Amino acid sequence: MSITHLLPEVGDPQLTDRELGNLRPFIQKISQSGLLDSGLSESGAAISESAAAIYEVASQCLASAFVTWSHRMTLEYVDRFGSAELKESYLPGLLAGDRVGSTALATALADRSGKELLPITFRRDGDEFVIDGVIPWASNLYSDTLVVFAAREPETGERALFATEVGFAGVALKPAEGLLALNATSSGTIRFNELRLGNSFYLTSNVNEFFARMRPRFLLLQTAFCLGLSSASLDSSQLADGRLPFESDLDQLQGELNQLRAEWHRLLELQRNFAAISLDQDVLPYLKLRLRAAVLAQAATRVELAAVGGRGYFVSHPTSRRIRESLFLSIQAPTEGSLRWEISQQALKA
Ligand SMILES: Cc1cc2nc3c(=O)[nH]c(=O)nc-3n(C[C@H](O)[C@H](O)[C@H](O)COP(=O)(O)OP(=O)(O)OC[C@H]3O[C@@H](n4cnc5c(N)ncnc54)[C@H](O)[C@@H]3O)c2cc1C
């Protein structure tokens, strides 16, 4: 399956890491291809179709692959945990790509790991929830974007998941500019100031269930963009004039990519369809795969630069772009630090 013809319509796709841009047309096109429906409740197709699409997009443009992942995961949360009203109002638009989804759960992951307290609070006021606080980073932020995030009740410590539109009163946005890469992802900081949400925007308070069910797919679709980038980098190295001194490194990196792809396919099969997602899934293999895939992308792009030589150091060269993109993989939640931390904690428990 080639989806190259779907790649971003933001002018020169080579610029999506360096210049602010709007990837909505791309999200709409890839949504309309039907590839992102796979693995959802109404689809008979396996989630590996969505994963393969993200992989292929990442081999051309990580910014586009990353926003596709964020949009696709939002579909997943609304499909599985959304109220009937939320589904009715938002799911058709999200599926068609007329509306964009944003996954803003990094703070919730840091909260769960014990690293830092969730910086967003909620309180009940009659039939409404009142939300305050800051999401330091989220992407795909347009005024009609549906953002999924977590908040805590300060008195009881209860955690809950909600959705909101960026354009609602009580939501303020500060766009992020001047990033090392991924500048076209419409990323930024969201501040909630007495945002009022009705019950239909409440997803669940069963945060353990939410993450137990969602994390494997979350990690597998992230692994898709790590592996897609690695594969493009290794292909580029194989074509480089200076590849000879690096042949054994490239063989070893290619071997690692093949192993990770095999493990990725194995785990994707376990997550195949909507009904396959159970509560008692062991997340460890998914965490390890995501970490190894990110590390591989960085190792591959470093060798690519050495093989390509000085030309690859120009900011406009695809090699240089891939290096910038690969560095993002260490700081995208779950970050390299948090992956290493969680894997080590699980090893202590075993
Ligand atoms: C361009 C861009 C777009 C983004 N888009 C999104 C988005 O759409 N959605 C989203 O949710 N987030 C998004 N993020 C945020 C991202 O997911 C991370 O949350 C953020 O980059 C992590 O920053 P941090 O400094 O807190 O790193 P962390 O790794 O969380 O913290 C820094 C250090 O703390 C240590 N540490 C980590 N975990 C633990 C622990 N449990 N215990 C002890 N020490 C620990 C490690 O040494 C780590 O290196 C985006 C970020 C960027 C740059």
The ligand as a Gaussian input file, in Angstrom:
#p B3LYP/6-31G(d) Opt

LIG

0 1
 C        6.717000      19.573000      19.797000
 C        6.080000      18.865000      20.954000
 C        4.788000      18.417000      20.816000
 C        4.174000      17.759000      21.871000
 N        2.906000      17.308000      21.721000
 C        2.301000      16.644000      22.721000
 C        0.997000      16.132000      22.568000
 O        0.360000      16.276000      21.525000
 N        0.426000      15.491000      23.603000
 C        1.100000      15.311000      24.791000
 O        0.533000      14.706000      25.701000
 N        2.349000      15.778000      24.959000
 C        2.960000      16.442000      23.960000
 N        4.236000      16.914000      24.139000
 C        4.881000      16.785000      25.442000
 C        5.696000      15.544000      25.547000
 O        4.829000      14.419000      25.398000
 C        6.369000      15.428000      26.919000
 O        5.410000      15.451000      27.924000
 C        7.333000      16.512000      27.256000
 O        8.183000      16.815000      26.193000
 C        8.127000      15.948000      28.435000
 O        8.845000      16.942000      29.035000
 P        9.522000      16.726000      30.457000
 O       10.589000      17.731000      30.543000
 O        8.489000      16.716000      31.536000
 O       10.181000      15.277000      30.328000
 P       10.160000      14.014000      31.270000
 O       10.955000      12.922000      30.616000
 O        8.788000      13.657000      31.673000
 O       10.948000      14.529000      32.536000
 C       12.334000      14.871000      32.511000
 C       13.182000      13.866000      33.276000
 O       12.538000      13.423000      34.465000
 C       12.933000      12.098000      34.762000
 N       11.759000      11.230000      34.947000
 C       10.773000      10.928000      34.047000
 N        9.837000      10.145000      34.598000
 C       10.231000       9.944000      35.883000
 C        9.676000       9.253000      36.972000
 N        8.530000       8.569000      36.881000
 N       10.344000       9.295000      38.159000
 C       11.502000       9.937000      38.279000
 N       12.080000      10.630000      37.280000
 C       11.455000      10.632000      36.098000
 C       13.791000      11.611000      33.652000
 O       15.158000      11.712000      33.992000
 C       13.438000      12.544000      32.535000
 O       14.423000      12.595000      31.568000
 C        4.878000      17.564000      23.091000
 C        6.199000      18.030000      23.230000
 C        6.790000      18.671000      22.169000
 C        8.208000      19.136000      22.326000

